[in-house]
Amino acid sequence: MKFLLDFFPIALFFIVYKTIGLYAAIYAMIGATALQMTVTRYQTGKFENSHLITFGLLVVLGGVTLALRDPAFLMWKVSVLYVVFAVALIISMWVGKKTLLQRMLGKELTLPPQVWNQLTWLWGVGFTGIAIVNAYYVNFALDARDALFGATEIDPKIELTELDCSATTAEQLCNIAQQTEESWVNFKLFGTMGLTFVLIIITVVFISKYIKEKK
């Protein structure tokens, strides 16, 4: 249930992007993230730090994107967010008596300290990997946008989804720009969710032997 709740804002962003456009999707994701935080607060009695960080970055970078009509800020938010999470996880191994993972899951799981450290490295490296893959998609998408707007007189503030590429003077560049932006949106939902699910599976397999030993 929590896994689905965590990806609800991204899923709504994807749906609104496909049906309306990028900028409407940003508004939808901000609203969905606020709702996500409210539901979590109601269920647990407190706000999650990860949700607060996500919401803060979303409001700032999403707001700048909307104000300037430049998607670069929102696109880079994914990499910034996962790098922040990765750094926080790894630093927690030397700051405080418990790692962040142990603080979050210690009530449900009893594991040796070295195992918590290994899991922390796993998720820290995994989050860094997600940030790098996102940067790969962002670079392609932004380069394609720059190529299109540099070769035409199209207003760079227009949404790519609104363009009829067959009616432009650079149809191929237009198609590439639309496709690379859509590829980034697809990664934002399916890529981040898929890679996170892989990390969860690896974690479950890794700690299963310790759970069996305890039993």
C-alpha positions in Angstrom: 0.0 0.0 0.0 2.8 2.4 0.9 4.7 1.6 -2.3 1.6 2.5 -4.3 1.0 5.7 -2.3 4.6 6.7 -2.9 4.3 6.4 -6.6 0.8 8.0 -6.8 2.1 11.5 -7.7 4.3 10.2 -10.4 1.5 8.0 -11.9 -0.9 11.0 -11.9 1.9 13.1 -13.5 2.2 10.5 -16.3 -1.6 10.3 -16.9 -2.0 14.1 -17.0 1.0 14.5 -19.3 -0.4 12.0 -21.7 -3.9 13.5 -21.8 -3.2 17.3 -21.4 0.5 18.2 -21.3 3.6 18.8 -19.2 2.7 22.0 -17.4 -0.8 20.7 -16.3 1.0 17.5 -15.1 3.2 19.6 -12.8 0.2 21.2 -11.1 -1.3 17.7 -10.8 1.8 16.3 -9.2 2.1 19.1 -6.7 -1.5 18.6 -5.7 -1.0 14.8 -5.6 2.1 15.1 -3.4 0.3 17.4 -1.0 -2.5 14.8 -0.8 0.1 12.0 -0.3 1.6 13.9 2.6 -1.8 14.5 4.2 -2.8 10.8 3.9 0.5 9.7 5.4 0.1 12.2 8.2 -3.4 10.8 8.9 -2.2 7.2 8.9 1.0 7.6 10.9 0.5 10.8 12.9 3.5 12.5 11.3 5.0 13.7 8.0 7.7 11.6 6.4 11.0 13.5 5.8 11.3 12.0 2.3 7.9 13.4 1.4 8.8 16.8 2.8 12.0 16.9 0.8 10.2 15.7 -2.3 7.5 18.3 -1.9 9.9 21.1 -1.3 12.0 20.4 -4.4 8.8 19.9 -6.4 7.4 23.3 -5.4 10.6 25.1 -6.0 11.8 23.4 -9.2 8.3 22.8 -10.5 7.4 26.4 -9.7 10.4 27.7 -11.6 9.5 25.4 -14.6 6.0 26.8 -14.7 7.2 30.4 -14.3 9.9 30.2 -17.0 8.1 27.6 -19.1 11.3 25.6 -19.1 11.0 21.9 -18.3 14.8 21.6 -17.5 14.3 22.4 -13.9 11.6 19.8 -13.3 13.6 17.2 -15.3 16.7 17.6 -13.1 14.6 17.5 -10.0 14.6 13.7 -10.2 18.4 13.4 -10.2 18.7 16.0 -7.4 16.2 14.2 -5.3 17.8 10.8 -5.6 21.3 12.2 -5.0 20.0 13.9 -1.8 18.5 10.6 -0.7 21.7 8.7 -1.5 23.9 11.1 0.3 21.6 11.2 3.4 21.6 7.3 3.5 25.4 7.0 3.3 26.1 9.8 5.7 23.8 8.2 8.3 26.3 5.4 8.7 28.7 7.7 10.4 26.2 10.2 12.0 24.1 8.9 14.9 23.8 5.4 16.3 21.6 4.0 13.6 21.4 4.3 9.8 18.4 5.9 8.3 17.2 2.5 7.1 17.5 1.1 10.6 15.5 4.0 12.0 12.8 3.5 9.5 12.6 -0.3 9.6 14.2 -1.2 12.9 10.9 -1.9 14.6 9.9 -4.5 12.0 13.4 -6.0 11.4 16.1 -7.1 13.7 19.4 -7.3 11.8 23.1 -7.1 12.6 24.7 -3.7 12.3 26.9 -4.8 9.4 23.8 -5.9 7.5 22.1 -2.5 8.0 25.3 -0.9 6.6 25.3 -3.2 3.6 21.6 -2.4 2.9 22.4 1.3 3.3 25.2 1.0 0.7 22.8 -0.9 -1.6 20.1 1.7 -1.5 22.6 4.6 -1.6 24.3 3.2 -4.8 20.9 2.3 -6.2 19.5 5.8 -5.8 22.7 7.2 -7.3 22.2 4.9 -10.3 18.6 6.2 -10.7 19.9 9.7 -10.7 22.5 8.9 -13.3 20.0 7.2 -15.6 17.6 10.1 -15.2 20.4 12.5 -16.2 21.0 10.4 -19.3 17.3 10.9 -20.4 17.3 14.5 -19.4 20.4 15.3 -21.5 18.9 13.7 -24.6 15.6 15.5 -24.1 17.1 18.9 -23.5 19.6 18.6 -26.4 16.7 17.7 -28.7 14.7 20.7 -27.5 17.7 23.0 -28.1 18.2 21.6 -31.6 14.5 22.1 -32.5 14.2 25.7 -31.2 17.6 26.6 -32.5 16.7 25.6 -36.0 13.2 27.1 -36.1 11.4 30.2 -34.9 9.1 28.2 -32.7 8.5 29.8 -29.3 10.6 27.7 -26.8 7.9 28.3 -24.1 5.4 26.2 -26.1 4.6 22.7 -24.9 6.1 20.1 -27.2 2.9 18.0 -27.0 1.0 20.9 -28.6 3.2 20.9 -31.7 2.1 19.4 -35.0 5.5 18.3 -36.3 4.2 17.8 -39.9 3.4 21.5 -40.0 6.9 22.7 -38.8 10.0 23.4 -41.0 12.0 20.9 -39.0 9.7 17.9 -38.8 12.4 15.4 -37.9 13.9 17.6 -35.1 10.3 18.1 -33.8 9.6 14.4 -33.7 12.9 13.7 -31.9 12.2 16.4 -29.3 8.7 15.0 -28.6 10.0 11.4 -28.5 12.9 12.2 -26.1 10.6 14.2 -23.8 8.1 11.4 -23.8 11.0 8.9 -23.1 11.9 10.9 -20.0 8.3 10.9 -18.8 8.1 7.2 -19.3 11.3 6.7 -17.3 10.1 9.0 -14.6 7.2 6.5 -13.9 8.2 3.1 -15.2 12.0 3.5 -14.8 12.1 4.8 -11.3 9.3 2.4 -10.2 11.0 -0.6 -11.9 14.5 0.2 -10.5 13.0 0.8 -7.0 11.2 -2.6 -7.2 14.5 -4.3 -8.2 16.1 -2.8 -5.1 13.2 -4.1 -2.9 13.6 -7.6 -4.4 17.4 -7.6 -3.8 16.8 -6.4 -0.2 14.2 -9.1 0.5 16.5 -11.8 -0.9 19.4 -10.4 1.1 17.7 -10.2 4.5 15.7 -13.4 4.1 18.5 -15.6 5.5 18.7 -13.5 8.6 15.0 -13.7 9.1 15.2 -17.5 8.8 18.1 -17.7 11.2 16.1 -15.7 13.8 13.1 -18.0 13.4 
